[in-house]
């Protein structure tokens, strides 16, 4: 679903299924990965044009 870079050099990914379950995984620069969160009822939100954050 999404991916982002966290400091220092960690990658955060969000995986979501069509049934609504989701998982968040963080991968360290050395290749070690761990699940940092999981849940149910994932919902996609539409982007709204604006000035941003």
ModelCIF file with pLDDT and N, C-alpha, C, O atoms, coordinates in Angstrom:
data_MODEL
#
_entry.id   MODEL 
#
_entity.id                         1 
_entity.type                       polymer 
_entity.pdbx_number_of_molecules   1 
#
_entity_poly.entity_id                      1 
_entity_poly.type                           'polypeptide(L)' 
_entity_poly.nstd_linkage                   no 
_entity_poly.nstd_monomer                   no 
_entity_poly.pdbx_seq_one_letter_code       
;(UNK)(UNK)(UNK)(UNK)(UNK)(UNK)(UNK)(UNK)(UNK)(UNK)(UNK)(UNK)(UNK)(UNK)(UNK)(UNK)
(UNK)(UNK)(UNK)(UNK)(UNK)(UNK)(UNK)(UNK)(UNK)(UNK)(UNK)(UNK)(UNK)(UNK)(UNK)(UNK)
(UNK)(UNK)(UNK)(UNK)(UNK)(UNK)(UNK)(UNK)(UNK)(UNK)(UNK)(UNK)(UNK)(UNK)(UNK)(UNK)
(UNK)(UNK)(UNK)(UNK)(UNK)
;
_entity_poly.pdbx_seq_one_letter_code_can   XXXXXXXXXXXXXXXXXXXXXXXXXXXXXXXXXXXXXXXXXXXXXXXXXXXXX 
_entity_poly.pdbx_strand_id                 A 
#
loop_
_entity_poly_seq.entity_id 
_entity_poly_seq.num 
_entity_poly_seq.mon_id 
_entity_poly_seq.hetero 
1 1  UNK n 
1 2  UNK n 
1 3  UNK n 
1 4  UNK n 
1 5  UNK n 
1 6  UNK n 
1 7  UNK n 
1 8  UNK n 
1 9  UNK n 
1 10 UNK n 
1 11 UNK n 
1 12 UNK n 
1 13 UNK n 
1 14 UNK n 
1 15 UNK n 
1 16 UNK n 
1 17 UNK n 
1 18 UNK n 
1 19 UNK n 
1 20 UNK n 
1 21 UNK n 
1 22 UNK n 
1 23 UNK n 
1 24 UNK n 
1 25 UNK n 
1 26 UNK n 
1 27 UNK n 
1 28 UNK n 
1 29 UNK n 
1 30 UNK n 
1 31 UNK n 
1 32 UNK n 
1 33 UNK n 
1 34 UNK n 
1 35 UNK n 
1 36 UNK n 
1 37 UNK n 
1 38 UNK n 
1 39 UNK n 
1 40 UNK n 
1 41 UNK n 
1 42 UNK n 
1 43 UNK n 
1 44 UNK n 
1 45 UNK n 
1 46 UNK n 
1 47 UNK n 
1 48 UNK n 
1 49 UNK n 
1 50 UNK n 
1 51 UNK n 
1 52 UNK n 
1 53 UNK n 
#
_struct_asym.id          A 
_struct_asym.entity_id   1 
#
loop_
_ma_qa_metric.id 
_ma_qa_metric.mode 
_ma_qa_metric.name 
_ma_qa_metric.software_group_id 
_ma_qa_metric.type 
1 global pLDDT . pLDDT 
2 local  pLDDT . pLDDT 
#
_ma_qa_metric_global.metric_id      1 
_ma_qa_metric_global.metric_value   90.25 
_ma_qa_metric_global.model_id       1 
_ma_qa_metric_global.ordinal_id     1 
#
loop_
_ma_qa_metric_local.label_asym_id 
_ma_qa_metric_local.label_comp_id 
_ma_qa_metric_local.label_seq_id 
_ma_qa_metric_local.metric_id 
_ma_qa_metric_local.metric_value 
_ma_qa_metric_local.model_id 
_ma_qa_metric_local.ordinal_id 
A UNK 1  2 86.00 1 1  
A UNK 2  2 91.00 1 2  
A UNK 3  2 93.00 1 3  
A UNK 4  2 94.00 1 4  
A UNK 5  2 95.00 1 5  
A UNK 6  2 93.00 1 6  
A UNK 7  2 89.00 1 7  
A UNK 8  2 91.00 1 8  
A UNK 9  2 93.00 1 9  
A UNK 10 2 96.00 1 10 
A UNK 11 2 97.00 1 11 
A UNK 12 2 97.00 1 12 
A UNK 13 2 96.00 1 13 
A UNK 14 2 95.00 1 14 
A UNK 15 2 95.00 1 15 
A UNK 16 2 94.00 1 16 
A UNK 17 2 93.00 1 17 
A UNK 18 2 89.00 1 18 
A UNK 19 2 92.00 1 19 
A UNK 20 2 92.00 1 20 
A UNK 21 2 95.00 1 21 
A UNK 22 2 96.00 1 22 
A UNK 23 2 97.00 1 23 
A UNK 24 2 97.00 1 24 
A UNK 25 2 97.00 1 25 
A UNK 26 2 97.00 1 26 
A UNK 27 2 97.00 1 27 
A UNK 28 2 96.00 1 28 
A UNK 29 2 95.00 1 29 
A UNK 30 2 96.00 1 30 
A UNK 31 2 95.00 1 31 
A UNK 32 2 96.00 1 32 
A UNK 33 2 97.00 1 33 
A UNK 34 2 96.00 1 34 
A UNK 35 2 97.00 1 35 
A UNK 36 2 95.00 1 36 
A UNK 37 2 96.00 1 37 
A UNK 38 2 97.00 1 38 
A UNK 39 2 96.00 1 39 
A UNK 40 2 97.00 1 40 
A UNK 41 2 94.00 1 41 
A UNK 42 2 91.00 1 42 
A UNK 43 2 89.00 1 43 
A UNK 44 2 84.00 1 44 
A UNK 45 2 82.00 1 45 
A UNK 46 2 80.00 1 46 
A UNK 47 2 72.00 1 47 
A UNK 48 2 71.00 1 48 
A UNK 49 2 72.00 1 49 
A UNK 50 2 70.00 1 50 
A UNK 51 2 67.00 1 51 
A UNK 52 2 63.00 1 52 
A UNK 53 2 62.00 1 53 
#
loop_
_atom_site.group_PDB 
_atom_site.id 
_atom_site.type_symbol 
_atom_site.label_atom_id 
_atom_site.label_alt_id 
_atom_site.label_comp_id 
_atom_site.label_asym_id 
_atom_site.label_entity_id 
_atom_site.label_seq_id 
_atom_site.pdbx_PDB_ins_code 
_atom_site.Cartn_x 
_atom_site.Cartn_y 
_atom_site.Cartn_z 
_atom_site.occupancy 
_atom_site.B_iso_or_equiv 
_atom_site.pdbx_formal_charge 
_atom_site.auth_seq_id 
_atom_site.auth_comp_id 
_atom_site.auth_asym_id 
_atom_site.auth_atom_id 
_atom_site.pdbx_PDB_model_num 
ATOM 1   N N  . UNK A 1 1  ? 0.819   -1.195 0.000  1.00 86.00 ? 1  UNK A N  1 
ATOM 2   C CA . UNK A 1 1  ? 0.000   0.000  0.000  1.00 86.00 ? 1  UNK A CA 1 
ATOM 3   C C  . UNK A 1 1  ? 0.859   1.253  0.000  1.00 86.00 ? 1  UNK A C  1 
ATOM 4   O O  . UNK A 1 1  ? 0.608   2.190  -0.758 1.00 86.00 ? 1  UNK A O  1 
ATOM 5   N N  . UNK A 1 2  ? 1.892   1.263  0.871  1.00 91.00 ? 2  UNK A N  1 
ATOM 6   C CA . UNK A 1 2  ? 2.723   2.461  0.942  1.00 91.00 ? 2  UNK A CA 1 
ATOM 7   C C  . UNK A 1 2  ? 4.093   2.109  1.496  1.00 91.00 ? 2  UNK A C  1 
ATOM 8   O O  . UNK A 1 2  ? 4.295   1.054  2.097  1.00 91.00 ? 2  UNK A O  1 
ATOM 9   N N  . UNK A 1 3  ? 5.025   3.025  1.274  1.00 93.00 ? 3  UNK A N  1 
ATOM 10  C CA . UNK A 1 3  ? 6.400   2.842  1.728  1.00 93.00 ? 3  UNK A CA 1 
ATOM 11  C C  . UNK A 1 3  ? 6.976   4.215  2.041  1.00 93.00 ? 3  UNK A C  1 
ATOM 12  O O  . UNK A 1 3  ? 6.630   5.203  1.394  1.00 93.00 ? 3  UNK A O  1 
ATOM 13  N N  . UNK A 1 4  ? 7.857   4.273  3.034  1.00 94.00 ? 4  UNK A N  1 
ATOM 14  C CA . UNK A 1 4  ? 8.486   5.539  3.392  1.00 94.00 ? 4  UNK A CA 1 
ATOM 15  C C  . UNK A 1 4  ? 9.833   5.313  4.041  1.00 94.00 ? 4  UNK A C  1 
ATOM 16  O O  . UNK A 1 4  ? 10.145  4.208  4.487  1.00 94.00 ? 4  UNK A O  1 
ATOM 17  N N  . UNK A 1 5  ? 10.618  6.354  4.090  1.00 95.00 ? 5  UNK A N  1 
ATOM 18  C CA . UNK A 1 5  ? 11.947  6.290  4.689  1.00 95.00 ? 5  UNK A CA 1 
ATOM 19  C C  . UNK A 1 5  ? 11.914  6.953  6.055  1.00 95.00 ? 5  UNK A C  1 
ATOM 20  O O  . UNK A 1 5  ? 11.497  8.104  6.187  1.00 95.00 ? 5  UNK A O  1 
ATOM 21  N N  . UNK A 1 6  ? 12.355  6.223  7.066  1.00 93.00 ? 6  UNK A N  1 
ATOM 22  C CA . UNK A 1 6  ? 12.455  6.753  8.424  1.00 93.00 ? 6  UNK A CA 1 
ATOM 23  C C  . UNK A 1 6  ? 13.938  6.890  8.756  1.00 93.00 ? 6  UNK A C  1 
ATOM 24  O O  . UNK A 1 6  ? 14.781  6.322  8.062  1.00 93.00 ? 6  UNK A O  1 
ATOM 25  N N  . UNK A 1 7  ? 14.254  7.611  9.772  1.00 89.00 ? 7  UNK A N  1 
ATOM 26  C CA . UNK A 1 7  ? 15.647  7.813  10.161 1.00 89.00 ? 7  UNK A CA 1 
ATOM 27  C C  . UNK A 1 7  ? 16.075  6.773  11.167 1.00 89.00 ? 7  UNK A C  1 
ATOM 28  O O  . UNK A 1 7  ? 15.227  6.368  11.961 1.00 89.00 ? 7  UNK A O  1 
ATOM 29  N N  . UNK A 1 8  ? 17.263  6.317  11.211 1.00 91.00 ? 8  UNK A N  1 
ATOM 30  C CA . UNK A 1 8  ? 18.358  6.580  10.267 1.00 91.00 ? 8  UNK A CA 1 
ATOM 31  C C  . UNK A 1 8  ? 18.423  5.504  9.190  1.00 91.00 ? 8  UNK A C  1 
ATOM 32  O O  . UNK A 1 8  ? 18.999  4.442  9.425  1.00 91.00 ? 8  UNK A O  1 
ATOM 33  N N  . UNK A 1 9  ? 17.853  5.748  8.029  1.00 93.00 ? 9  UNK A N  1 
ATOM 34  C CA . UNK A 1 9  ? 17.919  4.840  6.896  1.00 93.00 ? 9  UNK A CA 1 
ATOM 35  C C  . UNK A 1 9  ? 17.000  3.636  6.970  1.00 93.00 ? 9  UNK A C  1 
ATOM 36  O O  . UNK A 1 9  ? 17.220  2.653  6.262  1.00 93.00 ? 9  UNK A O  1 
ATOM 37  N N  . UNK A 1 10 ? 15.990  3.688  7.797  1.00 96.00 ? 10 UNK A N  1 
ATOM 38  C CA . UNK A 1 10 ? 15.045  2.577  7.910  1.00 96.00 ? 10 UNK A CA 1 
ATOM 39  C C  . UNK A 1 10 ? 13.913  2.749  6.909  1.00 96.00 ? 10 UNK A C  1 
ATOM 40  O O  . UNK A 1 10 ? 13.516  3.870  6.591  1.00 96.00 ? 10 UNK A O  1 
ATOM 41  N N  . UNK A 1 11 ? 13.397  1.625  6.414  1.00 97.00 ? 11 UNK A N  1 
ATOM 42  C CA . UNK A 1 11 ? 12.282  1.631  5.472  1.00 97.00 ? 11 UNK A CA 1 
ATOM 43  C C  . UNK A 1 11 ? 11.043  1.130  6.201  1.00 97.00 ? 11 UNK A C  1 
ATOM 44  O O  . UNK A 1 11 ? 11.086  0.091  6.860  1.00 97.00 ? 11 UNK A O  1 
ATOM 45  N N  . UNK A 1 12 ? 9.942   1.862  6.087  1.00 97.00 ? 12 UNK A N  1 
ATOM 46  C CA . UNK A 1 12 ? 8.673   1.471  6.697  1.00 97.00 ? 12 UNK A CA 1 
ATOM 47  C C  . UNK A 1 12 ? 7.688   1.162  5.562  1.00 97.00 ? 12 UNK A C  1 
ATOM 48  O O  . UNK A 1 12 ? 7.507   1.962  4.645  1.00 97.00 ? 12 UNK A O  1 
ATOM 49  N N  . UNK A 1 13 ? 7.057   -0.015 5.644  1.00 96.00 ? 13 UNK A N  1 
ATOM 50  C CA . UNK A 1 13 ? 6.104   -0.429 4.629  1.00 96.00 ? 13 UNK A CA 1 
ATOM 51  C C  . UNK A 1 13 ? 4.774   -0.793 5.270  1.00 96.00 ? 13 UNK A C  1 
ATOM 52  O O  . UNK A 1 13 ? 4.737   -1.357 6.364  1.00 96.00 ? 13 UNK A O  1 
ATOM 53  N N  . UNK A 1 14 ? 3.683   -0.470 4.586  1.00 95.00 ? 14 UNK A N  1 
ATOM 54  C CA . UNK A 1 14 ? 2.348   -0.858 5.043  1.00 95.00 ? 14 UNK A CA 1 
ATOM 55  C C  . UNK A 1 14 ? 1.758   -1.788 3.990  1.00 95.00 ? 14 UNK A C  1 
ATOM 56  O O  . UNK A 1 14 ? 1.692   -1.452 2.807  1.00 95.00 ? 14 UNK A O  1 
ATOM 57  N N  . UNK A 1 15 ? 1.333   -2.958 4.443  1.00 95.00 ? 15 UNK A N  1 
ATOM 58  C CA . UNK A 1 15 ? 0.681   -3.946 3.590  1.00 95.00 ? 15 UNK A CA 1 
ATOM 59  C C  . UNK A 1 15 ? -0.768  -4.063 4.039  1.00 95.00 ? 15 UNK A C  1 
ATOM 60  O O  . UNK A 1 15 ? -1.040  -4.119 5.238  1.00 95.00 ? 15 UNK A O  1 
ATOM 61  N N  . UNK A 1 16 ? -1.701  -4.101 3.094  1.00 94.00 ? 16 UNK A N  1 
ATOM 62  C CA . UNK A 1 16 ? -3.119  -4.226 3.439  1.00 94.00 ? 16 UNK A CA 1 
ATOM 63  C C  . UNK A 1 16 ? -3.794  -5.182 2.463  1.00 94.00 ? 16 UNK A C  1 
ATOM 64  O O  . UNK A 1 16 ? -3.507  -5.171 1.266  1.00 94.00 ? 16 UNK A O  1 
ATOM 65  N N  . UNK A 1 17 ? -4.684  -5.999 2.984  1.00 93.00 ? 17 UNK A N  1 
ATOM 66  C CA . UNK A 1 17 ? -5.411  -6.946 2.144  1.00 93.00 ? 17 UNK A CA 1 
ATOM 67  C C  . UNK A 1 17 ? -6.791  -6.398 1.800  1.00 93.00 ? 17 UNK A C  1 
ATOM 68  O O  . UNK A 1 17 ? -7.274  -5.456 2.427  1.00 93.00 ? 17 UNK A O  1 
ATOM 69  N N  . UNK A 1 18 ? -7.410  -6.997 0.803  1.00 89.00 ? 18 UNK A N  1 
ATOM 70  C CA . UNK A 1 18 ? -8.758  -6.574 0.407  1.00 89.00 ? 18 UNK A CA 1 
ATOM 71  C C  . UNK A 1 18 ? -9.792  -6.913 1.478  1.00 89.00 ? 18 UNK A C  1 
ATOM 72  O O  . UNK A 1 18 ? -10.900 -6.375 1.467  1.00 89.00 ? 18 UNK A O  1 
ATOM 73  N N  . UNK A 1 19 ? -9.427  -7.814 2.412  1.00 92.00 ? 19 UNK A N  1 
ATOM 74  C CA . UNK A 1 19 ? -10.352 -8.156 3.499  1.00 92.00 ? 19 UNK A CA 1 
ATOM 75  C C  . UNK A 1 19 ? -10.269 -7.147 4.649  1.00 92.00 ? 19 UNK A C  1 
ATOM 76  O O  . UNK A 1 19 ? -11.081 -7.197 5.572  1.00 92.00 ? 19 UNK A O  1 
ATOM 77  N N  . UNK A 1 20 ? -9.279  -6.218 4.599  1.00 92.00 ? 20 UNK A N  1 
ATOM 78  C CA . UNK A 1 20 ? -9.183  -5.164 5.600  1.00 92.00 ? 20 UNK A CA 1 
ATOM 79  C C  . UNK A 1 20 ? -8.083  -5.342 6.627  1.00 92.00 ? 20 UNK A C  1 
ATOM 80  O O  . UNK A 1 20 ? -7.849  -4.436 7.427  1.00 92.00 ? 20 UNK A O  1 
ATOM 81  N N  . UNK A 1 21 ? -7.391  -6.489 6.635  1.00 95.00 ? 21 UNK A N  1 
ATOM 82  C CA . UNK A 1 21 ? -6.286  -6.650 7.586  1.00 95.00 ? 21 UNK A CA 1 
ATOM 83  C C  . UNK A 1 21 ? -5.064  -5.904 7.060  1.00 95.00 ? 21 UNK A C  1 
ATOM 84  O O  . UNK A 1 21 ? -4.901  -5.739 5.851  1.00 95.00 ? 21 UNK A O  1 
ATOM 85  N N  . UNK A 1 22 ? -4.208  -5.456 7.973  1.00 96.00 ? 22 UNK A N  1 
ATOM 86  C CA . UNK A 1 22 ? -3.027  -4.707 7.570  1.00 96.00 ? 22 UNK A CA 1 
ATOM 87  C C  . UNK A 1 22 ? -1.855  -5.002 8.501  1.00 96.00 ? 22 UNK A C  1 
ATOM 88  O O  . UNK A 1 22 ? -2.039  -5.422 9.643  1.00 96.00 ? 22 UNK A O  1 
ATOM 89  N N  . UNK A 1 23 ? -0.631  -4.771 7.983  1.00 97.00 ? 23 UNK A N  1 
ATOM 90  C CA . UNK A 1 23 ? 0.602   -4.946 8.748  1.00 97.00 ? 23 UNK A CA 1 
ATOM 91  C C  . UNK A 1 23 ? 1.555   -3.824 8.405  1.00 97.00 ? 23 UNK A C  1 
ATOM 92  O O  . UNK A 1 23 ? 1.578   -3.343 7.272  1.00 97.00 ? 23 UNK A O  1 
ATOM 93  N N  . UNK A 1 24 ? 2.344   -3.404 9.385  1.00 97.00 ? 24 UNK A N  1 
ATOM 94  C CA . UNK A 1 24 ? 3.368   -2.394 9.181  1.00 97.00 ? 24 UNK A CA 1 
ATOM 95  C C  . UNK A 1 24 ? 4.713   -3.030 9.530  1.00 97.00 ? 24 UNK A C  1 
ATOM 96  O O  . UNK A 1 24 ? 4.891   -3.575 10.619 1.00 97.00 ? 24 UNK A O  1 
ATOM 97  N N  . UNK A 1 25 ? 5.657   -2.953 8.587  1.00 97.00 ? 25 UNK A N  1 
ATOM 98  C CA . UNK A 1 25 ? 6.956   -3.592 8.742  1.00 97.00 ? 25 UNK A CA 1 
ATOM 99  C C  . UNK A 1 25 ? 8.052   -2.539 8.621  1.00 97.00 ? 25 UNK A C  1 
ATOM 100 O O  . UNK A 1 25 ? 7.989   -1.660 7.762  1.00 97.00 ? 25 UNK A O  1 
ATOM 101 N N  . UNK A 1 26 ? 9.068   -2.636 9.498  1.00 97.00 ? 26 UNK A N  1 
ATOM 102 C CA . UNK A 1 26 ? 10.225  -1.748 9.413  1.00 97.00 ? 26 UNK A CA 1 
ATOM 103 C C  . UNK A 1 26 ? 11.450  -2.587 9.085  1.00 97.00 ? 26 UNK A C  1 
ATOM 104 O O  . UNK A 1 26 ? 11.712  -3.601 9.732  1.00 97.00 ? 26 UNK A O  1 
ATOM 105 N N  . UNK A 1 27 ? 12.204  -2.153 8.065  1.00 97.00 ? 27 UNK A N  1 
ATOM 106 C CA . UNK A 1 27 ? 13.416  -2.841 7.667  1.00 97.00 ? 27 UNK A CA 1 
ATOM 107 C C  . UNK A 1 27 ? 14.610  -1.936 7.961  1.00 97.00 ? 27 UNK A C  1 
ATOM 108 O O  . UNK A 1 27 ? 14.643  -0.776 7.552  1.00 97.00 ? 27 UNK A O  1 
ATOM 109 N N  . UNK A 1 28 ? 15.584  -2.486 8.674  1.00 96.00 ? 28 UNK A N  1 
ATOM 110 C CA . UNK A 1 28 ? 16.785  -1.751 9.057  1.00 96.00 ? 28 UNK A CA 1 
ATOM 111 C C  . UNK A 1 28 ? 17.797  -1.774 7.907  1.00 96.00 ? 28 UNK A C  1 
ATOM 112 O O  . UNK A 1 28 ? 17.690  -2.616 7.016  1.00 96.00 ? 28 UNK A O  1 
ATOM 113 N N  . UNK A 1 29 ? 18.772  -0.866 7.912  1.00 95.00 ? 29 UNK A N  1 
ATOM 114 C CA . UNK A 1 29 ? 19.783  -0.833 6.852  1.00 95.00 ? 29 UNK A CA 1 
ATOM 115 C C  . UNK A 1 29 ? 20.559  -2.147 6.704  1.00 95.00 ? 29 UNK A C  1 
ATOM 116 O O  . UNK A 1 29 ? 21.054  -2.446 5.617  1.00 95.00 ? 29 UNK A O  1 
ATOM 117 N N  . UNK A 1 30 ? 20.672  -2.935 7.779  1.00 96.00 ? 30 UNK A N  1 
ATOM 118 C CA . UNK A 1 30 ? 21.411  -4.199 7.700  1.00 96.00 ? 30 UNK A CA 1 
ATOM 119 C C  . UNK A 1 30 ? 20.558  -5.343 7.152  1.00 96.00 ? 30 UNK A C  1 
ATOM 120 O O  . UNK A 1 30 ? 21.045  -6.469 7.046  1.00 96.00 ? 30 UNK A O  1 
ATOM 121 N N  . UNK A 1 31 ? 19.282  -5.078 6.797  1.00 95.00 ? 31 UNK A N  1 
ATOM 122 C CA . UNK A 1 31 ? 18.405  -6.085 6.219  1.00 95.00 ? 31 UNK A CA 1 
ATOM 123 C C  . UNK A 1 31 ? 17.461  -6.740 7.210  1.00 95.00 ? 31 UNK A C  1 
ATOM 124 O O  . UNK A 1 31 ? 16.545  -7.451 6.798  1.00 95.00 ? 31 UNK A O  1 
ATOM 125 N N  . UNK A 1 32 ? 17.658  -6.521 8.510  1.00 96.00 ? 32 UNK A N  1 
ATOM 126 C CA . UNK A 1 32 ? 16.755  -7.062 9.518  1.00 96.00 ? 32 UNK A CA 1 
ATOM 127 C C  . UNK A 1 32 ? 15.413  -6.355 9.418  1.00 96.00 ? 32 UNK A C  1 
ATOM 128 O O  . UNK A 1 32 ? 15.351  -5.131 9.307  1.00 96.00 ? 32 UNK A O  1 
ATOM 129 N N  . UNK A 1 33 ? 14.335  -7.138 9.459  1.00 97.00 ? 33 UNK A N  1 
ATOM 130 C CA . UNK A 1 33 ? 12.993  -6.565 9.378  1.00 97.00 ? 33 UNK A CA 1 
ATOM 131 C C  . UNK A 1 33 ? 12.158  -7.051 10.552 1.00 97.00 ? 33 UNK A C  1 
ATOM 132 O O  . UNK A 1 33 ? 12.339  -8.168 11.037 1.00 97.00 ? 33 UNK A O  1 
ATOM 133 N N  . UNK A 1 34 ? 11.240  -6.200 11.004 1.00 96.00 ? 34 UNK A N  1 
ATOM 134 C CA . UNK A 1 34 ? 10.344  -6.615 12.081 1.00 96.00 ? 34 UNK A CA 1 
ATOM 135 C C  . UNK A 1 34 ? 8.979   -5.965 11.878 1.00 96.00 ? 34 UNK A C  1 
ATOM 136 O O  . UNK A 1 34 ? 8.867   -4.847 11.377 1.00 96.00 ? 34 UNK A O  1 
ATOM 137 N N  . UNK A 1 35 ? 7.939   -6.707 12.286 1.00 97.00 ? 35 UNK A N  1 
ATOM 138 C CA . UNK A 1 35 ? 6.589   -6.172 12.220 1.00 97.00 ? 35 UNK A CA 1 
ATOM 139 C C  . UNK A 1 35 ? 6.410   -5.251 13.427 1.00 97.00 ? 35 UNK A C  1 
ATOM 140 O O  . UNK A 1 35 ? 6.659   -5.659 14.562 1.00 97.00 ? 35 UNK A O  1 
ATOM 141 N N  . UNK A 1 36 ? 5.980   -4.015 13.186 1.00 95.00 ? 36 UNK A N  1 
ATOM 142 C CA . UNK A 1 36 ? 5.836   -3.064 14.282 1.00 95.00 ? 36 UNK A CA 1 
ATOM 143 C C  . UNK A 1 36 ? 4.382   -2.788 14.633 1.00 95.00 ? 36 UNK A C  1 
ATOM 144 O O  . UNK A 1 36 ? 4.096   -2.206 15.680 1.00 95.00 ? 36 UNK A O  1 
ATOM 145 N N  . UNK A 1 37 ? 3.447   -3.207 13.754 1.00 96.00 ? 37 UNK A N  1 
ATOM 146 C CA . UNK A 1 37 ? 2.024   -3.031 14.048 1.00 96.00 ? 37 UNK A CA 1 
ATOM 147 C C  . UNK A 1 37 ? 1.212   -3.888 13.089 1.00 96.00 ? 37 UNK A C  1 
ATOM 148 O O  . UNK A 1 37 ? 1.674   -4.228 12.000 1.00 96.00 ? 37 UNK A O  1 
ATOM 149 N N  . UNK A 1 38 ? -0.005  -4.234 13.505 1.00 97.00 ? 38 UNK A N  1 
ATOM 150 C CA . UNK A 1 38 ? -0.930  -4.984 12.655 1.00 97.00 ? 38 UNK A CA 1 
ATOM 151 C C  . UNK A 1 38 ? -2.339  -4.715 13.147 1.00 97.00 ? 38 UNK A C  1 
ATOM 152 O O  . UNK A 1 38 ? -2.543  -4.355 14.307 1.00 97.00 ? 38 UNK A O  1 
ATOM 153 N N  . UNK A 1 39 ? -3.305  -4.889 12.268 1.00 96.00 ? 39 UNK A N  1 
ATOM 154 C CA . UNK A 1 39 ? -4.671  -4.639 12.694 1.00 96.00 ? 39 UNK A CA 1 
ATOM 155 C C  . UNK A 1 39 ? -5.695  -5.044 11.658 1.00 96.00 ? 39 UNK A C  1 
ATOM 156 O O  . UNK A 1 39 ? -5.401  -5.792 10.726 1.00 96.00 ? 39 UNK A O  1 
ATOM 157 N N  . UNK A 1 40 ? -6.893  -4.540 11.836 1.00 97.00 ? 40 UNK A N  1 
ATOM 158 C CA . UNK A 1 40 ? -8.030  -4.854 10.973 1.00 97.00 ? 40 UNK A CA 1 
ATOM 159 C C  . UNK A 1 40 ? -8.711  -3.566 10.535 1.00 97.00 ? 40 UNK A C  1 
ATOM 160 O O  . UNK A 1 40 ? -8.396  -2.479 11.019 1.00 97.00 ? 40 UNK A O  1 
ATOM 161 N N  . UNK A 1 41 ? -9.646  -3.711 9.613  1.00 94.00 ? 41 UNK A N  1 
ATOM 162 C CA . UNK A 1 41 ? -10.483 -2.606 9.130  1.00 94.00 ? 41 UNK A CA 1 
ATOM 163 C C  . UNK A 1 41 ? -9.691  -1.505 8.439  1.00 94.00 ? 41 UNK A C  1 
ATOM 164 O O  . UNK A 1 41 ? -9.969  -0.324 8.650  1.00 94.00 ? 41 UNK A O  1 
ATOM 165 N N  . UNK A 1 42 ? -8.709  -1.869 7.617  1.00 91.00 ? 42 UNK A N  1 
ATOM 166 C CA . UNK A 1 42 ? -7.957  -0.891 6.835  1.00 91.00 ? 42 UNK A CA 1 
ATOM 167 C C  . UNK A 1 42 ? -8.894  -0.187 5.879  1.00 91.00 ? 42 UNK A C  1 
ATOM 168 O O  . UNK A 1 42 ? -9.745  -0.826 5.260  1.00 91.00 ? 42 UNK A O  1 
ATOM 169 N N  . UNK A 1 43 ? -8.749  1.113  5.752  1.00 89.00 ? 43 UNK A N  1 
ATOM 170 C CA . UNK A 1 43 ? -9.605  1.903  4.875  1.00 89.00 ? 43 UNK A CA 1 
ATOM 171 C C  . UNK A 1 43 ? -8.755  2.906  4.123  1.00 89.00 ? 43 UNK A C  1 
ATOM 172 O O  . UNK A 1 43 ? -7.987  3.652  4.730  1.00 89.00 ? 43 UNK A O  1 
ATOM 173 N N  . UNK A 1 44 ? -8.888  2.930  2.808  1.00 84.00 ? 44 UNK A N  1 
ATOM 174 C CA . UNK A 1 44 ? -8.166  3.893  1.991  1.00 84.00 ? 44 UNK A CA 1 
ATOM 175 C C  . UNK A 1 44 ? -8.921  5.220  1.987  1.00 84.00 ? 44 UNK A C  1 
ATOM 176 O O  . UNK A 1 44 ? -10.145 5.245  1.853  1.00 84.00 ? 44 UNK A O  1 
ATOM 177 N N  . UNK A 1 45 ? -8.191  6.311  2.134  1.00 82.00 ? 45 UNK A N  1 
ATOM 178 C CA . UNK A 1 45 ? -8.774  7.648  2.086  1.00 82.00 ? 45 UNK A CA 1 
ATOM 179 C C  . UNK A 1 45 ? -8.348  8.323  0.799  1.00 82.00 ? 45 UNK A C  1 
ATOM 180 O O  . UNK A 1 45 ? -7.230  8.115  0.326  1.00 82.00 ? 45 UNK A O  1 
ATOM 181 N N  . UNK A 1 46 ? -9.221  9.123  0.235  1.00 80.00 ? 46 UNK A N  1 
ATOM 182 C CA . UNK A 1 46 ? -8.905  9.868  -0.975 1.00 80.00 ? 46 UNK A CA 1 
ATOM 183 C C  . UNK A 1 46 ? -8.044  11.070 -0.623 1.00 80.00 ? 46 UNK A C  1 
ATOM 184 O O  . UNK A 1 46 ? -8.217  11.692 0.425  1.00 80.00 ? 46 UNK A O  1 
ATOM 185 N N  . UNK A 1 47 ? -7.121  11.384 -1.509 1.00 72.00 ? 47 UNK A N  1 
ATOM 186 C CA . UNK A 1 47 ? -6.306  12.574 -1.327 1.00 72.00 ? 47 UNK A CA 1 
ATOM 187 C C  . UNK A 1 47 ? -7.138  13.798 -1.638 1.00 72.00 ? 47 UNK A C  1 
ATOM 188 O O  . UNK A 1 47 ? -7.932  13.799 -2.578 1.00 72.00 ? 47 UNK A O  1 
ATOM 189 N N  . UNK A 1 48 ? -6.955  14.836 -0.850 1.00 71.00 ? 48 UNK A N  1 
ATOM 190 C CA . UNK A 1 48 ? -7.660  16.087 -1.064 1.00 71.00 ? 48 UNK A CA 1 
ATOM 191 C C  . UNK A 1 48 ? -6.615  17.146 -1.419 1.00 71.00 ? 48 UNK A C  1 
ATOM 192 O O  . UNK A 1 48 ? -5.621  17.303 -0.710 1.00 71.00 ? 48 UNK A O  1 
ATOM 193 N N  . UNK A 1 49 ? -6.842  17.865 -2.508 1.00 72.00 ? 49 UNK A N  1 
ATOM 194 C CA . UNK A 1 49 ? -5.906  18.924 -2.884 1.00 72.00 ? 49 UNK A CA 1 
ATOM 195 C C  . UNK A 1 49 ? -5.904  20.010 -1.838 1.00 72.00 ? 49 UNK A C  1 
ATOM 196 O O  . UNK A 1 49 ? -6.951  20.356 -1.290 1.00 72.00 ? 49 UNK A O  1 
ATOM 197 N N  . UNK A 1 50 ? -4.741  20.549 -1.559 1.00 70.00 ? 50 UNK A N  1 
ATOM 198 C CA . UNK A 1 50 ? -4.606  21.610 -0.583 1.00 70.00 ? 50 UNK A CA 1 
ATOM 199 C C  . UNK A 1 50 ? -3.159  22.019 -0.450 1.00 70.00 ? 50 UNK A C  1 
ATOM 200 O O  . UNK A 1 50 ? -2.336  21.743 -1.323 1.00 70.00 ? 50 UNK A O  1 
ATOM 201 N N  . UNK A 1 51 ? -2.860  22.673 0.640  1.00 67.00 ? 51 UNK A N  1 
ATOM 202 C CA . UNK A 1 51 ? -1.503  23.171 0.839  1.00 67.00 ? 51 UNK A CA 1 
ATOM 203 C C  . UNK A 1 51 ? -0.574  22.115 1.409  1.00 67.00 ? 51 UNK A C  1 
ATOM 204 O O  . UNK A 1 51 ? 0.636   22.336 1.455  1.00 67.00 ? 51 UNK A O  1 
ATOM 205 N N  . UNK A 1 52 ? -1.095  20.971 1.846  1.00 63.00 ? 52 UNK A N  1 
ATOM 206 C CA . UNK A 1 52 ? -0.247  19.925 2.400  1.00 63.00 ? 52 UNK A CA 1 
ATOM 207 C C  . UNK A 1 52 ? 0.081   20.179 3.853  1.00 63.00 ? 52 UNK A C  1 
ATOM 208 O O  . UNK A 1 52 ? -0.471  21.069 4.500  1.00 63.00 ? 52 UNK A O  1 
ATOM 209 N N  . UNK A 1 53 ? 0.990   19.376 4.336  1.00 62.00 ? 53 UNK A N  1 
ATOM 210 C CA . UNK A 1 53 ? 1.377   19.487 5.751  1.00 62.00 ? 53 UNK A CA 1 
ATOM 211 C C  . UNK A 1 53 ? 2.694   20.202 5.857  1.00 62.00 ? 53 UNK A C  1 
ATOM 212 O O  . UNK A 1 53 ? 3.201   20.402 6.961  1.00 62.00 ? 53 UNK A O  1 
#
